[in-house]
Amino acid sequence: MILGIDPGISGGIALLGRKNGTAWLQTKVKHMTPHDIALTLDEIKHRITKCYIERVHSMPKQGVRSTFTFGQNFGMYVGILTALKIPFAYVSPGTWQRVMGCLSKGDKNVTKKKAQELFPQLTITHAVADALLIAEYGRRKEAIYNPDSVEDL
């Protein structure tokens, strides 16, 4: 299964099956502690084939505090993934959004709408939309490189 992580302060995590994109887990992490996130990922690490995490960077006109928090969250996820030995890859927002057909230019409604189109059976929130799309990006990329290994648990 493929894990997608949106490391933003109101981001989320999503786990998708590799064969048909069935969502197994989606959660917003805003009120979770790093310990809670680590425990959640530890419980499901045996199901994770690979994780795709959005490579974040500071943006013009972004405040110092929000930039620091964003970077801190990103580092926390990288540390947790490394400690749990979950293989991961970075993906830039522009890359996954281009592939998924939802260049947002900062408008979260664009990615939420795309996630609702792809996952109509789910209740999509801004907190999990990007994580779902990042996981779907990873699922598609893995299917291209490993066509014989696209199966769900």
Backbone as a ProteinNet text record, in pm:
[ID]
protein_1_A
[PRIMARY]
MILGIDPGISGGIALLGRKNGTAWLQTKVKHMTPHDIALTLDEIKHRITKCYIERVHSMPKQGVRSTFTFGQNFGMYVGILTALKIPFAYVSPGTWQRVMGCLSKGDKNVTKKKAQELFPQLTITHAVADALLIAEYGRRKEAIYNPDSVEDL
[TERTIARY]
84.1	0	88.9	35.8	111.5	60.7	153.9	121.5	153.4	60.2	82.9	79.5	174.9	180.2	185	90.9	92.4	142.3	268	325.3	284.5	193.3	149.2	84.7	75	19.3	-122.8	-200	-334.2	-338.9	-226.1	-218.4	-273.9	-243.1	-294.2	-210.7	-253.7	-191.2	-300.6	-264.1	-359.9	-287.1	-349.5	-293.6	-387.1	-331.8	-412.2	-363.3	-457.8	-422.5	-358.9	-264.2	-189.6	-267.2	-362	-429	-537.8	-627	-739.8	-758.4	-661.3	-668.2	-766.7	-804.3	-895.2	-829.3	-896.7	-841.6	-861.3	-752.3	-759.1	-760	-686.1	-676	-661.3	-732.6	-710.4	-735.3	-647	-663.2	-596.8	-659.3	-593.9	-509.9	-400.6	-306.1	-288.9	-370.9	-355	-347.9	-428.7	-432.6	-360.2	-284.3	-206.8	-67	-14.9	123	216.7	345.5	440.5	438.3	418.9	410.5	289.2	173.6	52.2	74.1	137.8	163.9	257.7	362.3	456.7	388.5	301.2	228.3	135.6	66.1	-24.2	53	165	244.4	309.8	349.6	409.6	308.6	182.8	79.1	52.5	75.8	43.2	166.8	286.3	407.5	422.8	372.3	383.3	298.6	203.5	120	177.1	271.6	321.9	435.2	414.2	517.7	613.7	555.5	635.8	553	621.4	556.5	604.1	512.1	545.9	510.4	608.3	589.2	616	528.7	543.7	668.4	755.3	876.5	836.1	844.1	798.7	915.8	884	983.1	912.7	990.4	929.3	876	775	713.2	722.6	727.1	731	612.6	638.6	538.2	487.6	550	511.8	583.7	514	572.3	681.1	768.6	879.8	828.8	730.3	678.1	616.4	534.7	470.7	574.6	677.3	783.9	856.2	885.8	954.2	868.4	739.4	648.3	637.3	626.8	617.4	741.1	858.6	983	997.4	950.3	956	868.6	748.7	660.3	724.2	781	845.7	957	1042.4	1151.3	1102	992	934.7	893.7	822.9	779.6	898.6	998.6	1116.4	1182.9	1191	1249.2	1169	1037.6	951.3	962	954.4	963.9	1098.2	1203.7	1337.7	1348.3	1301.4	1308.8	1228.2	1113.8	1028.7	1069.7	1174	1226.1	1120.7	1041.5	941.1	1007.2	1018.8	1081.3	996.6	1065.7	990.9	1063.9	986.9	1039.6	974.5	1048.5	996	928.8	825.1	761.4	722.7	755.1	723.4	575.1	516.8	375.3	346	433.5	411.2	409.8	494.8	502.1	374.4	335.4	216.5	89.9	81.8	-37.6	-48.3	65.5	62.7	15.4	74.5	38.3	-109	-157	-295	-394.5	-345.4	-433.8	-504.4	-432.2	-497.3	-399.7	-337	-247.7	-328.1	-297.7	-383.2	-343.8	-216.9	-166.9	-208	-210	-242	-388.2	-475.3	-618.8	-651.3	-670.3	-698.1	-827	-919.4	-1044.5	-1020	-913.4	-881.2	-844	-756.9	-715.6	-827.7	-906.7	-1020.3	-1118.7	-1147.4	-1239.6	-1185.5	-1056.4	-996.5	-1003.3	-975.9	-983.4	-1126.3	-1225.6	-1365.7	-1401.4	-1346.1	-1369.8	-1311	-1189.6	-1120.9	-1169.6	-1218.7	-1261.5	-1402.7	-1502.9	-1638.8	-1699.8	-1646	-1699.4	-1652.6	-1557.5	-1500.2	-1551.4	-1548.8	-1573.9	-1439.6	-1426.6	-1299.7	-1300.4	-1195.6	-1176.2	-1047.4	-1030.4	-905.9	-786.5	-805.2	-695.6	-642.9	-726.3	-680.4	-673.1	-726	-730.3	-591.6	-497.1	-363.5	-295.5	-311.2	-250.1	-304.2	-434.6	-492.9	-436.1	-423.7	-371.4	-223	-147.7	-6.1	5.7	-76.8	-75.7	-116.5	-216.4	-259.1	-148.8	-80.1	35.5	137.5	169.2	264.3	215.8	86.8	29.8	46.9	18.1	32.5	178.1	265.8	408.1	460.5	422.7	466.8	409.7	288.2	226.7	302.5	351.8	428.5	559.5	628.1	757.3	750	639.9	624.3	488.4	461	326.3	281.4	375	335.3	312.5	339.1	325.5	214	113.4	4.7	-109.8	-101.5	-206.7	-236.7	-358.4	-398.8	-373.1	-378	-361.7	-486.1
-117.1	0	123.8	231.6	355.1	459.5	518.4	622.3	757.8	851.4	988.9	1079.6	1172.7	1265.4	1409	1487.8	1632.4	1686.1	1733.1	1771.6	1910.1	1975.9	2107.6	2103.1	2217.6	2225.7	2171.3	2185.7	2127.2	2011.7	1946.1	1836.1	1706.3	1599.9	1469.8	1358.5	1236.4	1117	1030.8	958.7	870.8	746.3	632.9	505	445.9	416.9	363.1	226.1	140.2	12	33.5	-51.2	-30.9	-71	-163	-214.1	-120.6	-79.3	0.3	130.8	169.1	296.7	302.3	187.3	185.4	252.4	349.4	417.4	330.4	302.8	223.3	313.5	422.3	512.7	653.6	743	885.1	958.8	1046.6	1118.7	1254	1351.1	1480.3	1469.4	1540.3	1524.3	1651	1750.7	1880.9	1869.8	1787.3	1778.1	1654.7	1588.1	1472.3	1517.1	1456.1	1484.2	1402.6	1439	1355.9	1210.3	1190.1	1054.9	981.1	1048.4	988	949.3	1038	1011.1	892	889	777	645.4	645.8	523.3	478.7	573.7	540.1	476.2	537.5	483	350.3	336.4	210.8	95.7	124.1	20.7	-27.1	58.5	22.2	3	15.3	11.8	-117.8	-227.5	-355.3	-356.8	-265.4	-256.4	-161.8	-78.1	28	-22.2	-14.1	-47.8	68.8	187.9	308.4	429	532.2	656.9	767.7	853	974.8	1092.3	1178.1	1293.8	1420.3	1516.2	1641.2	1714.2	1747.9	1824	1970.3	2021.6	2157.4	2254.8	2378.7	2485.6	2614.5	2711.9	2840.2	2906.2	2989.5	3059	3209.4	3287.2	3432.4	3480.8	3578.8	3640.9	3549.2	3431.6	3341.9	3389.8	3392.5	3439.6	3347.8	3405.7	3329.5	3214.6	3241	3137.1	3021.4	3052.7	2944.7	2866.9	2935.6	2866.7	2769.4	2814.4	2729.6	2608.1	2630.8	2521.7	2421	2472.1	2384.8	2296.1	2357.4	2281.6	2183.4	2223.8	2135.6	2011.9	2030.6	1917.4	1823.6	1881.1	1801.8	1716.3	1778.8	1705.8	1596.7	1625	1525.4	1400.3	1421.6	1307.4	1229.3	1299.7	1231.3	1149.8	1205.1	1132.4	1009.2	1022.9	908.8	800.1	838.5	740.2	667.9	743	683.5	587.9	630	546.1	417.3	426.4	308.7	225.8	271.7	202.1	188.1	293.3	298	366.4	297.3	361.4	479.7	589.2	706.9	781.2	863.8	950.3	1086.2	1187	1323.2	1353.4	1434.5	1481	1627.3	1709.8	1852.2	1874	1979.6	2008	2022.5	2091.5	2110.4	1980.1	1885.5	1756.6	1676.3	1653.4	1568.9	1638.7	1770.6	1841.1	1837.8	1849.9	1841.1	1702.5	1599	1461.6	1433.1	1485.3	1459.6	1556.9	1651.9	1744	1842.6	1894.2	1987.4	2092.9	2165	2273.3	2375	2387.2	2465.5	2612.2	2643.6	2780.2	2832.8	2743.2	2780.2	2768.5	2738.3	2727.1	2582.8	2559	2424.2	2365.4	2449	2399.1	2320.1	2354.4	2284.1	2139.3	2118.2	1981.4	1904.6	1974.3	1907.2	1856.6	1938.4	1898.2	1776.2	1776.7	1664.1	1536.7	1548.6	1432.2	1378.2	1467.1	1423.5	1350	1395.1	1327	1186.2	1173.5	1044.2	948	1003.2	920.5	960.4	938.7	983.6	913.3	798.2	722.1	776.8	871	923.8	1063.6	1098.3	1235.9	1307.5	1399.9	1468.9	1601.6	1624	1752.1	1814.1	1943	2007.1	1939.2	1889.7	1828.7	1701.5	1626.5	1499.3	1498.3	1600.2	1601.3	1587.1	1669.6	1663.5	1530.4	1480.1	1351.3	1239.7	1239.9	1140.1	1151.7	1273.9	1293.9	1259.4	1287.7	1249.5	1097.1	1029	882.2	827.3	887.6	843	866.7	978.7	1004	890	856.7	749.6	614.2	587.7	461.1	447.2	554.3	550.9	536.8	605.8	597.2	456.2	397.9	262.1	161.1	181.4	90.3	94.7	212.6	225.9	149.2	160.9	98.1	-47.9	-89	-226.2	-282.2	-298.7	-338.8	-474.9	-560.9	-693.6	-694.5	-583.3	-582.6	-491	-469	-381.5	-465.4	-494.1	-573	-518.8	-533.5	-491.8	-604.8	-572.3	-676.5	-758.5
0	0	0	-51.1	-65.6	33.3	107.2	203.3	142.6	156.6	114	235.1	241.7	354.5	305.2	355.2	340.2	474	481.3	610	660.2	592.3	636.6	774.1	837.2	972.7	977.7	871	867.2	769.9	750.2	654	707.7	636.3	675.9	617.8	646.4	590.4	529.3	424.3	358.1	310.1	324.6	281.1	177.4	59.6	-50.2	-91.3	-128.7	-187.1	-322.6	-360.2	-484.2	-607.9	-595.6	-715.7	-766.4	-679.1	-727.2	-650.6	-574.1	-505	-390	-334.2	-220.9	-100.4	-42.9	74	197	264.4	386.4	508.6	501.7	614.8	562.2	620.8	594.2	723.9	757.2	882.6	877.4	942.4	959.2	1084.7	1086.4	1196.3	1279.4	1255.4	1321.3	1473.7	1532.5	1678.7	1733.1	1647.2	1691.9	1733.5	1836.5	1877.5	1788.8	1784.5	1710.6	1758.2	1886.8	1941.7	1884.6	1878	1820.4	1674.5	1599.5	1457.6	1444.4	1525.8	1520.6	1555.2	1656.8	1693.2	1580.9	1518.5	1407.1	1292.7	1255.4	1144.6	1182.4	1308.3	1352.4	1341.9	1373.5	1367.3	1224.7	1126.3	987.6	899.6	955.8	873.4	794.5	847.4	776.3	648.4	635.4	515.7	410.4	450.2	363.3	274.9	144.8	48.2	32	21.3	4.4	44.6	89.9	127.4	34.1	-4.4	-78.6	10.7	33.2	119.1	38.5	56.5	-17.1	31.5	-64.3	-31.9	-21.2	98	123.6	122.1	102	103.7	144.5	180.9	216.3	90.2	108.6	-3.6	19.9	-88.4	-71.4	12.4	95.5	181.6	293	307.7	417.5	543.5	653.3	778	829.9	911.5	968.2	1053.7	1136	1224.9	1146.3	1044.9	967.7	887.3	836.8	764.5	857.6	978.2	1075.7	1111.2	1135.7	1171.6	1058.1	935.5	818	808.4	822.5	816.4	931.3	1047.1	1163.9	1141	1088.1	1059.2	956.6	852.2	748.5	809	890	954.3	1048.2	1117.8	1207.9	1128.1	1017	935.6	880.9	830.3	777.5	888.4	1007.1	1119.7	1157.4	1162.9	1197.8	1091.5	964.2	855.7	859.5	884	891	1009.4	1125.4	1245.6	1229	1160.3	1141.1	1019.6	949.3	830.3	721	703.5	596.8	477.8	364.4	247.6	200.1	165.5	122.9	12.2	-56.7	-162.4	-147.8	-188.5	-186.8	-320.4	-315	-438.2	-417.7	-515.3	-502.5	-531.5	-474.7	-499.6	-649.1	-721.2	-864.4	-941.5	-901.4	-971.2	-951.2	-825.1	-804.9	-854.5	-839.8	-887.2	-1039.4	-1109.4	-1256	-1301	-1241.9	-1278.5	-1248.3	-1136.4	-1095.3	-1160.1	-1237.5	-1308.3	-1217.9	-1117.7	-1024.8	-973.5	-1064.2	-1021.7	-942.2	-815.7	-726.8	-714.2	-736.3	-716.6	-578.3	-480.7	-344	-304.8	-400.5	-372.4	-333.9	-204.2	-154.5	-211.8	-257.2	-314.7	-443	-516.7	-640.9	-610.7	-511.2	-480.1	-409.4	-330.4	-265.7	-370.6	-471	-578.1	-653.7	-683.3	-755.7	-671.1	-542.4	-453.3	-447.4	-445.9	-444.7	-573.4	-685.9	-813.9	-813.2	-760.7	-762.1	-654.9	-544.4	-431.7	-388.2	-474.8	-443.5	-323.1	-286.1	-173.6	-39	-41	82.1	112.7	239.3	280.2	275.1	183.3	162.5	236.7	312.2	379.3	325.3	350.1	309	375.3	496.7	572.5	507.8	437.9	381.3	228.8	163.3	16.4	-44.7	-0.9	-59.1	-29	92.8	128.3	39	13.4	-76	-217.2	-266.5	-401.8	-411	-306.3	-304	-304.1	-225	-223.5	-359.7	-423	-556.5	-659.3	-648.9	-735.4	-718.5	-592.9	-565	-613.9	-596.1	-642.2	-792.6	-865	-1011.2	-1053.2	-984.9	-1017.7	-992	-880	-848.8	-948.1	-993.7	-1091.1	-1223.3	-1259.8	-1384.1	-1374.1	-1260.2	-1243.7	-1203.9	-1141.6	-1093.7	-1133.3	-1263	-1304.6	-1250.8	-1215.8	-1165.4	-1015	-949.5	-804	-755.6	-837.4	-795.9	-740.6	-614.7	-550.7	-412.7	-373.4	-240.7	-142.7	-14.1	88.5	100
[MASK]
+++++++++++++++++++++++++++++++++++++++++++++++++++++++++++++++++++++++++++++++++++++++++++++++++++++++++++++++++++++++++++++++++++++++++++++++++++++++++

